[in-house]
Each structure stands twice: as C-alpha cells, then as structure tokens.
C-alpha cells in the first residue's frame, strides 16, 4: 500500500501537531481517569459509564492514528503567487454568463473548508482549475451538468 502525500499549509500542520500532542497527553490521561473511575463502580458488563469511556478511548486512538499518518506524509505548501493556479494560490473565478466573481484558495484535502473558501485540489472544481492561467476558461462536471468558468485573477 502506498502512502499519498497530504498537502498542508504550515499553519494547518502546526494545528494538527498541537491537536495530536493534546490527545496523546491530556486527553489520554482524562480517559484513563474516567475508565478507572468507571471500573471502581463495580460490574463493568452493565456499566454504561465504562462502555462510554471505552468508546471515547477508541475514538481518540483512531484520531491519534489518523493525525500521525497525516503528519508523517505531510508536505508543507507555501502560499504562492504566480501566473498559474497551484496548491496554495488564491484564485478568483467567474461563472460564464454572470458578473459576480468568487475567490477560493487551493489547499490539500485535509484543509478544505467551504466556509473559509478553501477547496481541495482533488475536488472537481479544484482539479479543473489546477494549472490554469489568468483569463483561461475551464469546464467541470457537476450533478447539474457541465459548468463553464473563467479565471479572473490569481494571487
């Protein structure tokens, strides 16, 4: 099995590293204390608090494993400016037939967040924009059919 690189900004990398450190130290200790307390209540076969603590422990260990995997394969991408759409660039696009423009930052899949207007380079829109230059048009397929856009600016 090959491990794919995860593209992250330095800020996101640091944020994930901080979350991992918190989970491995503080959170694990809290869960261990909760398990110890739940065990002290007696029969664990019918102890809801014990089962809840075990479920929380499993979820936490899964998240730790995922974070370790992401950070191990992470490639840091700097905010770029240039004449071609790539990871880290902010792109202003305009839908064909509309005057309104939209701006997006192209990021790795772990960092994608539509509320912050950050889209993954692997998303249909992100993939269609990659490698395009200012004033270049592109098309991508959505559930509603093909959409035509034009790159208005690259920051």
C-alpha positions in Angstrom: 0.0 0.0 0.0 1.4 3.4 -1.0 1.0 6.4 1.2 -0.2 9.5 -0.6 1.3 12.9 0.4 -1.0 15.2 2.3 -0.6 18.8 1.3 -0.9 21.2 4.2 -0.1 24.8 4.9 2.4 25.4 7.7 -0.5 26.8 9.9 -2.6 23.6 9.4 0.4 21.4 10.0 1.1 23.2 13.3 -2.6 23.0 14.3 -2.7 19.2 13.7 0.5 18.7 15.6 -0.9 20.7 18.5 -4.1 18.5 18.4 -2.0 15.4 18.3 0.1 16.5 21.3 -3.1 17.3 23.3 -4.7 13.9 22.5 -1.6 12.0 23.4 -1.0 13.7 26.7 -4.0 15.5 28.3 -6.9 13.6 26.6 -5.4 10.1 27.1 -4.9 10.9 30.8 -8.5 12.2 31.2 -9.8 9.0 29.5 -7.7 6.7 31.7 -9.0 8.5 34.8 -12.6 8.1 33.6 -12.0 4.4 32.9 -10.5 3.9 36.4 -13.5 5.6 38.0 -16.0 3.6 35.9 -14.2 0.4 36.9 -14.5 1.3 40.6 -18.3 1.4 40.2 -18.4 -2.4 40.1 -19.6 -4.8 37.4 -18.3 -3.5 34.1 -20.6 -5.7 31.9 -23.6 -3.5 32.7 -21.7 -0.2 33.4 -22.7 2.4 30.9 -20.0 4.9 32.1 -17.4 2.3 31.5 -18.6 1.5 28.0 -18.9 5.2 27.1 -15.3 5.7 28.3 -14.1 2.8 26.2 -15.9 4.1 23.1 -14.3 7.5 23.8 -10.9 5.9 24.2 -11.3 4.0 20.8 -12.3 7.2 19.0 -9.4 9.1 20.5 -6.9 6.4 19.5 -8.4 6.4 15.9 -7.9 10.2 15.7 -4.4 9.9 17.0 -3.6 7.3 14.4 -5.1 9.4 11.6 -3.2 12.5 12.7 0.1 10.6 12.9 -0.5 9.3 9.4 -1.3 12.7 8.0 1.6 14.4 9.7 4.0 11.7 8.6 3.1 12.1 4.9 2.6 15.8 5.0 4.2 18.1 2.5 4.2 21.8 3.5 2.9 24.2 0.8 3.6 27.9 1.0 1.1 30.5 0.0 2.1 31.1 -3.6 1.6 33.8 -6.1 2.3 33.4 -9.7 0.6 33.2 -13.0 -0.6 29.5 -12.7 -3.2 28.0 -10.4 -1.5 25.6 -8.0 -1.6 24.5 -4.4 -1.6 27.5 -2.1 -2.8 30.0 -4.6 -5.9 32.2 -4.2 -8.0 32.1 -7.4 -10.7 34.5 -8.5 -13.2 32.8 -10.9 -16.3 33.9 -12.8 -19.1 31.7 -14.0 -19.9 32.0 -17.6 -22.8 34.5 -18.1 -22.5 36.0 -14.6 -20.8 39.2 -13.5 -20.2 38.1 -9.9 -16.8 36.6 -9.1 -15.8 34.1 -6.4 -12.4 33.6 -4.7 -11.1 30.3 -3.5 -7.8 29.2 -2.0 -6.5 25.8 -3.4 -5.4 23.6 -0.5 -4.8 19.9 0.4 -7.9 17.7 1.1 -7.3 17.8 4.9 -7.6 21.6 4.9 -10.6 22.0 2.6 -13.3 24.1 4.2 -16.0 25.8 2.1 -17.0 28.3 4.9 -13.4 29.6 4.6 -13.5 29.3 0.8 -10.7 26.8 0.8 -11.2 24.0 -1.7 -9.2 20.8 -2.2 -7.0 20.4 -5.2 -8.7 17.0 -5.6 -12.3 18.4 -5.7 -13.9 18.6 -9.2 -13.6 22.4 -9.2 -10.1 22.4 -7.7 -8.9 19.8 -10.1 -10.4 21.7 -13.1 -8.6 24.9 -12.0 -5.1 23.4 -11.4 -2.6 24.6 -14.0 -4.9 27.3 -15.5 -3.6 30.8 -16.1 -5.4 34.2 -15.8 -8.1 34.7 -18.5 -8.2 31.0 -19.2 -11.6 29.2 -19.3 -12.3 25.8 -17.9 -15.2 23.4 -17.6 -16.0 20.8 -15.0 -18.9 18.4 -14.4 -21.4 18.8 -11.5 -24.6 16.8 -10.7 -26.4 19.6 -12.6 -24.3 19.3 -15.7 -21.2 21.0 -17.1 -20.2 24.4 -15.6 -18.1 26.9 -17.5 -15.8 29.3 -15.6 -13.0 31.7 -16.4 -10.0 32.5 -14.2 -10.2 36.2 -13.5 -7.2 36.5 -11.2 -4.5 34.6 -9.3 -3.0 35.9 -6.1 
